Amino acid sequence: MSNISIYMDENTLKLLNKEAEAEKRSRSNLIRKIFIDYIENKDKE
């Protein structure tokens, strides 16, 4: 698996933390899920 660097501002990180807390996930797992969903949806286009 290759590493991807993402740069986010502080507000985006705060939103991700809130979302991760609401879903009882870690932030890194939430980011992974977002990318997987994005890639799967992009493949459908």
mmCIF file of the N, C-alpha and C atoms, coordinates in Angstrom:
data_MODEL
# 
_entry.id   MODEL 
# 
loop_
_atom_site.group_PDB 
_atom_site.id 
_atom_site.type_symbol 
_atom_site.label_atom_id 
_atom_site.label_alt_id 
_atom_site.label_comp_id 
_atom_site.label_asym_id 
_atom_site.label_entity_id 
_atom_site.label_seq_id 
_atom_site.pdbx_PDB_ins_code 
_atom_site.Cartn_x 
_atom_site.Cartn_y 
_atom_site.Cartn_z 
_atom_site.occupancy 
_atom_site.B_iso_or_equiv 
_atom_site.pdbx_formal_charge 
_atom_site.auth_seq_id 
_atom_site.auth_comp_id 
_atom_site.auth_asym_id 
_atom_site.auth_atom_id 
_atom_site.pdbx_PDB_model_num 
ATOM 1   N N  . MET A 1 1  ? 0.851   -1.183 0.000   1.00 0.00 ? 1  MET A N  1 
ATOM 2   C CA . MET A 1 1  ? 0.000   0.000  0.000   1.00 0.00 ? 1  MET A CA 1 
ATOM 3   C C  . MET A 1 1  ? 0.890   1.237  0.000   1.00 0.00 ? 1  MET A C  1 
ATOM 4   N N  . SER A 1 2  ? 0.611   2.159  -0.870  1.00 0.00 ? 2  SER A N  1 
ATOM 5   C CA . SER A 1 2  ? 1.423   3.372  -0.936  1.00 0.00 ? 2  SER A CA 1 
ATOM 6   C C  . SER A 1 2  ? 0.887   4.429  0.013   1.00 0.00 ? 2  SER A C  1 
ATOM 7   N N  . ASN A 1 3  ? 1.764   5.304  0.416   1.00 0.00 ? 3  ASN A N  1 
ATOM 8   C CA . ASN A 1 3  ? 1.374   6.383  1.317   1.00 0.00 ? 3  ASN A CA 1 
ATOM 9   C C  . ASN A 1 3  ? 0.969   7.604  0.511   1.00 0.00 ? 3  ASN A C  1 
ATOM 10  N N  . ILE A 1 4  ? -0.048  8.287  0.975   1.00 0.00 ? 4  ILE A N  1 
ATOM 11  C CA . ILE A 1 4  ? -0.516  9.519  0.345   1.00 0.00 ? 4  ILE A CA 1 
ATOM 12  C C  . ILE A 1 4  ? -0.453  10.606 1.397   1.00 0.00 ? 4  ILE A C  1 
ATOM 13  N N  . SER A 1 5  ? 0.187   11.702 1.063   1.00 0.00 ? 5  SER A N  1 
ATOM 14  C CA . SER A 1 5  ? 0.245   12.829 1.993   1.00 0.00 ? 5  SER A CA 1 
ATOM 15  C C  . SER A 1 5  ? -0.893  13.785 1.687   1.00 0.00 ? 5  SER A C  1 
ATOM 16  N N  . ILE A 1 6  ? -1.568  14.205 2.745   1.00 0.00 ? 6  ILE A N  1 
ATOM 17  C CA . ILE A 1 6  ? -2.680  15.135 2.603   1.00 0.00 ? 6  ILE A CA 1 
ATOM 18  C C  . ILE A 1 6  ? -2.426  16.299 3.544   1.00 0.00 ? 6  ILE A C  1 
ATOM 19  N N  . TYR A 1 7  ? -2.581  17.487 3.042   1.00 0.00 ? 7  TYR A N  1 
ATOM 20  C CA . TYR A 1 7  ? -2.435  18.666 3.877   1.00 0.00 ? 7  TYR A CA 1 
ATOM 21  C C  . TYR A 1 7  ? -3.817  19.267 4.090   1.00 0.00 ? 7  TYR A C  1 
ATOM 22  N N  . MET A 1 8  ? -4.190  19.431 5.354   1.00 0.00 ? 8  MET A N  1 
ATOM 23  C CA . MET A 1 8  ? -5.506  19.954 5.684   1.00 0.00 ? 8  MET A CA 1 
ATOM 24  C C  . MET A 1 8  ? -5.354  21.125 6.634   1.00 0.00 ? 8  MET A C  1 
ATOM 25  N N  . ASP A 1 9  ? -6.289  22.046 6.533   1.00 0.00 ? 9  ASP A N  1 
ATOM 26  C CA . ASP A 1 9  ? -6.249  23.155 7.486   1.00 0.00 ? 9  ASP A CA 1 
ATOM 27  C C  . ASP A 1 9  ? -6.858  22.712 8.815   1.00 0.00 ? 9  ASP A C  1 
ATOM 28  N N  . GLU A 1 10 ? -6.709  23.553 9.806   1.00 0.00 ? 10 GLU A N  1 
ATOM 29  C CA . GLU A 1 10 ? -7.145  23.207 11.162  1.00 0.00 ? 10 GLU A CA 1 
ATOM 30  C C  . GLU A 1 10 ? -8.650  22.952 11.238  1.00 0.00 ? 10 GLU A C  1 
ATOM 31  N N  . ASN A 1 11 ? -9.450  23.730 10.505  1.00 0.00 ? 11 ASN A N  1 
ATOM 32  C CA . ASN A 1 11 ? -10.908 23.542 10.532  1.00 0.00 ? 11 ASN A CA 1 
ATOM 33  C C  . ASN A 1 11 ? -11.310 22.184 9.960   1.00 0.00 ? 11 ASN A C  1 
ATOM 34  N N  . THR A 1 12 ? -10.641 21.768 8.888   1.00 0.00 ? 12 THR A N  1 
ATOM 35  C CA . THR A 1 12 ? -10.939 20.463 8.296   1.00 0.00 ? 12 THR A CA 1 
ATOM 36  C C  . THR A 1 12 ? -10.603 19.347 9.276   1.00 0.00 ? 12 THR A C  1 
ATOM 37  N N  . LEU A 1 13 ? -9.468  19.482 9.959   1.00 0.00 ? 13 LEU A N  1 
ATOM 38  C CA . LEU A 1 13 ? -9.091  18.465 10.950  1.00 0.00 ? 13 LEU A CA 1 
ATOM 39  C C  . LEU A 1 13 ? -10.103 18.402 12.084  1.00 0.00 ? 13 LEU A C  1 
ATOM 40  N N  . LYS A 1 14 ? -10.590 19.561 12.524  1.00 0.00 ? 14 LYS A N  1 
ATOM 41  C CA . LYS A 1 14 ? -11.589 19.584 13.601  1.00 0.00 ? 14 LYS A CA 1 
ATOM 42  C C  . LYS A 1 14 ? -12.867 18.883 13.158  1.00 0.00 ? 14 LYS A C  1 
ATOM 43  N N  . LEU A 1 15 ? -13.293 19.148 11.926  1.00 0.00 ? 15 LEU A N  1 
ATOM 44  C CA . LEU A 1 15 ? -14.497 18.485 11.403  1.00 0.00 ? 15 LEU A CA 1 
ATOM 45  C C  . LEU A 1 15 ? -14.297 16.975 11.318  1.00 0.00 ? 15 LEU A C  1 
ATOM 46  N N  . LEU A 1 16 ? -13.127 16.554 10.840  1.00 0.00 ? 16 LEU A N  1 
ATOM 47  C CA . LEU A 1 16 ? -12.843 15.119 10.756  1.00 0.00 ? 16 LEU A CA 1 
ATOM 48  C C  . LEU A 1 16 ? -12.838 14.480 12.144  1.00 0.00 ? 16 LEU A C  1 
ATOM 49  N N  . ASN A 1 17 ? -12.275 15.177 13.116  1.00 0.00 ? 17 ASN A N  1 
ATOM 50  C CA . ASN A 1 17 ? -12.267 14.638 14.480  1.00 0.00 ? 17 ASN A CA 1 
ATOM 51  C C  . ASN A 1 17 ? -13.679 14.472 15.009  1.00 0.00 ? 17 ASN A C  1 
ATOM 52  N N  . LYS A 1 18 ? -14.550 15.468 14.763  1.00 0.00 ? 18 LYS A N  1 
ATOM 53  C CA . LYS A 1 18 ? -15.944 15.376 15.220  1.00 0.00 ? 18 LYS A CA 1 
ATOM 54  C C  . LYS A 1 18 ? -16.652 14.217 14.529  1.00 0.00 ? 18 LYS A C  1 
ATOM 55  N N  . GLU A 1 19 ? -16.441 14.103 13.222  1.00 0.00 ? 19 GLU A N  1 
ATOM 56  C CA . GLU A 1 19 ? -17.074 13.030 12.447  1.00 0.00 ? 19 GLU A CA 1 
ATOM 57  C C  . GLU A 1 19 ? -16.579 11.662 12.917  1.00 0.00 ? 19 GLU A C  1 
ATOM 58  N N  . ALA A 1 20 ? -15.283 11.550 13.126  1.00 0.00 ? 20 ALA A N  1 
ATOM 59  C CA . ALA A 1 20 ? -14.704 10.280 13.589  1.00 0.00 ? 20 ALA A CA 1 
ATOM 60  C C  . ALA A 1 20 ? -15.252 9.913  14.967  1.00 0.00 ? 20 ALA A C  1 
ATOM 61  N N  . GLU A 1 21 ? -15.367 10.907 15.842  1.00 0.00 ? 21 GLU A N  1 
ATOM 62  C CA . GLU A 1 21 ? -15.898 10.659 17.184  1.00 0.00 ? 21 GLU A CA 1 
ATOM 63  C C  . GLU A 1 21 ? -17.352 10.198 17.101  1.00 0.00 ? 21 GLU A C  1 
ATOM 64  N N  . ALA A 1 22 ? -18.123 10.819 16.219  1.00 0.00 ? 22 ALA A N  1 
ATOM 65  C CA . ALA A 1 22 ? -19.536 10.463 16.064  1.00 0.00 ? 22 ALA A CA 1 
ATOM 66  C C  . ALA A 1 22 ? -19.680 9.034  15.539  1.00 0.00 ? 22 ALA A C  1 
ATOM 67  N N  . GLU A 1 23 ? -18.764 8.612  14.682  1.00 0.00 ? 23 GLU A N  1 
ATOM 68  C CA . GLU A 1 23 ? -18.831 7.265  14.108  1.00 0.00 ? 23 GLU A CA 1 
ATOM 69  C C  . GLU A 1 23 ? -18.006 6.250  14.895  1.00 0.00 ? 23 GLU A C  1 
ATOM 70  N N  . LYS A 1 24 ? -17.403 6.694  16.006  1.00 0.00 ? 24 LYS A N  1 
ATOM 71  C CA . LYS A 1 24 ? -16.570 5.828  16.835  1.00 0.00 ? 24 LYS A CA 1 
ATOM 72  C C  . LYS A 1 24 ? -15.433 5.202  16.021  1.00 0.00 ? 24 LYS A C  1 
ATOM 73  N N  . ARG A 1 25 ? -14.799 6.002  15.187  1.00 0.00 ? 25 ARG A N  1 
ATOM 74  C CA . ARG A 1 25 ? -13.648 5.555  14.395  1.00 0.00 ? 25 ARG A CA 1 
ATOM 75  C C  . ARG A 1 25 ? -12.461 6.440  14.718  1.00 0.00 ? 25 ARG A C  1 
ATOM 76  N N  . SER A 1 26 ? -11.291 5.978  14.332  1.00 0.00 ? 26 SER A N  1 
ATOM 77  C CA . SER A 1 26 ? -10.138 6.861  14.434  1.00 0.00 ? 26 SER A CA 1 
ATOM 78  C C  . SER A 1 26 ? -10.143 7.768  13.208  1.00 0.00 ? 26 SER A C  1 
ATOM 79  N N  . ARG A 1 27 ? -9.474  8.891  13.320  1.00 0.00 ? 27 ARG A N  1 
ATOM 80  C CA . ARG A 1 27 ? -9.446  9.830  12.191  1.00 0.00 ? 27 ARG A CA 1 
ATOM 81  C C  . ARG A 1 27 ? -8.812  9.180  10.967  1.00 0.00 ? 27 ARG A C  1 
ATOM 82  N N  . SER A 1 28 ? -7.742  8.409  11.155  1.00 0.00 ? 28 SER A N  1 
ATOM 83  C CA . SER A 1 28 ? -7.081  7.794  10.004  1.00 0.00 ? 28 SER A CA 1 
ATOM 84  C C  . SER A 1 28 ? -8.001  6.785  9.311   1.00 0.00 ? 28 SER A C  1 
ATOM 85  N N  . ASN A 1 29 ? -8.795  6.036  10.092  1.00 0.00 ? 29 ASN A N  1 
ATOM 86  C CA . ASN A 1 29 ? -9.745  5.102  9.479   1.00 0.00 ? 29 ASN A CA 1 
ATOM 87  C C  . ASN A 1 29 ? -10.841 5.847  8.731   1.00 0.00 ? 29 ASN A C  1 
ATOM 88  N N  . LEU A 1 30 ? -11.271 6.991  9.261   1.00 0.00 ? 30 LEU A N  1 
ATOM 89  C CA . LEU A 1 30 ? -12.287 7.781  8.585   1.00 0.00 ? 30 LEU A CA 1 
ATOM 90  C C  . LEU A 1 30 ? -11.749 8.318  7.253   1.00 0.00 ? 30 LEU A C  1 
ATOM 91  N N  . ILE A 1 31 ? -10.523 8.822  7.268   1.00 0.00 ? 31 ILE A N  1 
ATOM 92  C CA . ILE A 1 31 ? -9.907  9.328  6.034   1.00 0.00 ? 31 ILE A CA 1 
ATOM 93  C C  . ILE A 1 31 ? -9.781  8.205  5.016   1.00 0.00 ? 31 ILE A C  1 
ATOM 94  N N  . ARG A 1 32 ? -9.369  7.021  5.480   1.00 0.00 ? 32 ARG A N  1 
ATOM 95  C CA . ARG A 1 32 ? -9.252  5.852  4.586   1.00 0.00 ? 32 ARG A CA 1 
ATOM 96  C C  . ARG A 1 32 ? -10.608 5.539  3.960   1.00 0.00 ? 32 ARG A C  1 
ATOM 97  N N  . LYS A 1 33 ? -11.671 5.553  4.769   1.00 0.00 ? 33 LYS A N  1 
ATOM 98  C CA . LYS A 1 33 ? -13.021 5.275  4.267   1.00 0.00 ? 33 LYS A CA 1 
ATOM 99  C C  . LYS A 1 33 ? -13.441 6.315  3.226   1.00 0.00 ? 33 LYS A C  1 
ATOM 100 N N  . ILE A 1 34 ? -13.138 7.588  3.497   1.00 0.00 ? 34 ILE A N  1 
ATOM 101 C CA . ILE A 1 34 ? -13.484 8.651  2.550   1.00 0.00 ? 34 ILE A CA 1 
ATOM 102 C C  . ILE A 1 34 ? -12.790 8.416  1.209   1.00 0.00 ? 34 ILE A C  1 
ATOM 103 N N  . PHE A 1 35 ? -11.499 8.056  1.237   1.00 0.00 ? 35 PHE A N  1 
ATOM 104 C CA . PHE A 1 35 ? -10.776 7.809  -0.007  1.00 0.00 ? 35 PHE A CA 1 
ATOM 105 C C  . PHE A 1 35 ? -11.306 6.598  -0.744  1.00 0.00 ? 35 PHE A C  1 
ATOM 106 N N  . ILE A 1 36 ? -11.603 5.533  -0.013  1.00 0.00 ? 36 ILE A N  1 
ATOM 107 C CA . ILE A 1 36 ? -12.148 4.330  -0.661  1.00 0.00 ? 36 ILE A CA 1 
ATOM 108 C C  . ILE A 1 36 ? -13.477 4.654  -1.326  1.00 0.00 ? 36 ILE A C  1 
ATOM 109 N N  . ASP A 1 37 ? -14.357 5.378  -0.611  1.00 0.00 ? 37 ASP A N  1 
ATOM 110 C CA . ASP A 1 37 ? -15.640 5.780  -1.193  1.00 0.00 ? 37 ASP A CA 1 
ATOM 111 C C  . ASP A 1 37 ? -15.428 6.645  -2.433  1.00 0.00 ? 37 ASP A C  1 
ATOM 112 N N  . TYR A 1 38 ? -14.489 7.572  -2.352  1.00 0.00 ? 38 TYR A N  1 
ATOM 113 C CA . TYR A 1 38 ? -14.200 8.465  -3.483  1.00 0.00 ? 38 TYR A CA 1 
ATOM 114 C C  . TYR A 1 38 ? -13.727 7.670  -4.696  1.00 0.00 ? 38 TYR A C  1 
ATOM 115 N N  . ILE A 1 39 ? -12.788 6.744  -4.462  1.00 0.00 ? 39 ILE A N  1 
ATOM 116 C CA . ILE A 1 39 ? -12.237 5.956  -5.564  1.00 0.00 ? 39 ILE A CA 1 
ATOM 117 C C  . ILE A 1 39 ? -13.320 5.066  -6.173  1.00 0.00 ? 39 ILE A C  1 
ATOM 118 N N  . GLU A 1 40 ? -14.136 4.438  -5.322  1.00 0.00 ? 40 GLU A N  1 
ATOM 119 C CA . GLU A 1 40 ? -15.210 3.580  -5.838  1.00 0.00 ? 40 GLU A CA 1 
ATOM 120 C C  . GLU A 1 40 ? -16.207 4.388  -6.658  1.00 0.00 ? 40 GLU A C  1 
ATOM 121 N N  . ASN A 1 41 ? -16.570 5.573  -6.188  1.00 0.00 ? 41 ASN A N  1 
ATOM 122 C CA . ASN A 1 41 ? -17.515 6.409  -6.926  1.00 0.00 ? 41 ASN A CA 1 
ATOM 123 C C  . ASN A 1 41 ? -16.909 6.933  -8.209  1.00 0.00 ? 41 ASN A C  1 
ATOM 124 N N  . LYS A 1 42 ? -15.615 7.243  -8.191  1.00 0.00 ? 42 LYS A N  1 
ATOM 125 C CA . LYS A 1 42 ? -14.942 7.739  -9.384  1.00 0.00 ? 42 LYS A CA 1 
ATOM 126 C C  . LYS A 1 42 ? -14.906 6.648  -10.454 1.00 0.00 ? 42 LYS A C  1 
ATOM 127 N N  . ASP A 1 43 ? -14.715 5.397  -10.040 1.00 0.00 ? 43 ASP A N  1 
ATOM 128 C CA . ASP A 1 43 ? -14.685 4.278  -10.978 1.00 0.00 ? 43 ASP A CA 1 
ATOM 129 C C  . ASP A 1 43 ? -16.030 4.087  -11.663 1.00 0.00 ? 43 ASP A C  1 
ATOM 130 N N  . LYS A 1 44 ? -17.118 4.457  -10.998 1.00 0.00 ? 44 LYS A N  1 
ATOM 131 C CA . LYS A 1 44 ? -18.461 4.278  -11.561 1.00 0.00 ? 44 LYS A CA 1 
ATOM 132 C C  . LYS A 1 44 ? -18.752 5.275  -12.676 1.00 0.00 ? 44 LYS A C  1 
ATOM 133 N N  . GLU A 1 45 ? -18.036 6.404  -12.676 1.00 0.00 ? 45 GLU A N  1 
ATOM 134 C CA . GLU A 1 45 ? -18.301 7.450  -13.677 1.00 0.00 ? 45 GLU A CA 1 
ATOM 135 C C  . GLU A 1 45 ? -17.800 7.056  -15.045 1.00 0.00 ? 45 GLU A C  1 
# 
